[in-house]
Amino acid sequence: MTTSIKQLPDIEQVLSGNGACGGCPATMALRIVGKALGSNAIMLLTPSCSVASMGMTPKLGYNWPAINICFATAGSSGSGIAHALEIMQEKGRLQGEPPTVFCWVGDGGTYDIGFQALSAAAERNDNMIFFCYNNEAYSNTGVQRSGATPRGSFTTTTPAGKRQPKKNMALLMLEHNIPYVATATVAYPGDLYDKVVKAKSIPGLKYIEILAPCYLGWQFDMPETVQMSRMAVRSGAWLLWEADNGKISFNNPSSLIISGKKDAAPVDEYLMKQGRFKRLLKGPDADQRIAEIQGDIDREIAFMRERAKITF
């Protein structure tokens, strides 16, 4: 049974006065993560919106020890801190439950610039949680394309719309044979909370990817962040799932789509709510390009349905 939003703890690890944009999904998600992790954690951040909004030194918008690290180094930095804590425990210099080490990284620092270090940390199965908050572009630096940017999307480096489909990063992490992989989004806070609580209890490297619709990069009205998250899931553009030791299970409402009990909503309504697809929707080949995006979604649903049948 998914935790109700009314049942979430009152603890707040994201402090008032945070400098994030109104309706920022990364900050919304981090509040939920904080409720699941509690105060005994160490946070690592690569250059991102969450660094830009955390406050000016010596002030800090998060109620954890937070370390700003280089763009490419989240995996290796998290590994180093996790191993240091293990050594401190062995030598008796750290008493009680060790802090949870977690990386809070955007899609650019996960899919692209930081993938090598993350892959190596996953291969070693180092003890940390790696969060990717995925706003499908390099939003903090002016909205350039990333490996997470979907086909057809406008960015400053794809002014005519990106021609390539996005990666399935969560699936890539699953193939590293780590103990836990999950996807989430802010429209389903109880689902995210439960997945973080579970990840915290599992030794080794855990990967959780959170879809984070950015009103600035996606070009929708600021109050519609949660609605955009919900539309992404209902259209099948974002599937909610988790994998325990390689075994995939789907979470509602994605489980209804995967099982065939409910059809995914057509993607065109989801696209039309976002200005980043405006050029695609106005062009003479609009129907063809929308069909390409729908095809990407349909293939992903079909593939993940079959992939879930594989167990180890």
Order of alpha helices (4+ residues) and beta strands (2+ residues): alpha-beta-alpha-beta-alpha-beta-alpha-beta-alpha-beta-alpha-beta-alpha-alpha-beta-beta-alpha-alpha-alpha-alpha
